[in-house]
């Protein structure tokens, strides 16, 4: 019986090793043949050779504010806030229970991965407000500035509401995280280093630990399911290479470093830990759409880290063929 178990374990381990070898070969096959798909000789268009993806074509948008459009942006914002409260935030607060306003700096919650979540929410708000203000006719700089301030104001309002909730409290660090996220679009436009990196997010339910924990109360909302969140910094090697070397590297292939947490954070098992990943990634902006609508869609999609071959490097070593999907 012991021999049979040993054989079965050995067979399982062998299959696991073979799967990792296949994943590694797939990674190589994506990198080297894909070089033929790069286009180093692309003519300059509305971007210069550094691919300033956010540069605006001045003929796209009229340079004066239109009151009707600005009113439309405000109305749509109020509708979106109402929907977000009814579908998401109300679950995370309370029914009839309430306590006085209080402060809470939750440094131990989700190993601080929630601060990345607030930052990502700020980014989404910043992009939403930017497109609205720009469409309404404000200048590019004003649109970025007002978008950041609007995202910050939104986070202040949400945390004031949290300040009266029994489970939460007003956290200045949550507000700062969300506010900084709201100014990321502005930084990507005016700070040169952001031509070479992207900040991204991925989500896939691999563990039910959070939902099991919340099942007796609100049932949980995905925005707090940090066990299944991963936040990434994606580097764009093509843009970092000398011009002569770019023909050997696919323009759309990026490399990303990700941070997540394990389910012990919510199961209350001892020694919860962070998880670090290194993965292949796709720079969708490399495909250079020309219309403003197409650029806006690609810009939004590029905030998401799509499934790709990935290595977990901390605290254990694992291969994943299409992380965040674990199988």
Beta strands, then each sheet from edge to edge (+ up, - down):
strand 1: 197-203
strand 2: 229-235
strand 3: 253-261
strand 4: 274-282
strand 5: 308-314
strand 6: 318-323
sheet 1: 1+ 2- 3+ 4- 5+ 6-
end
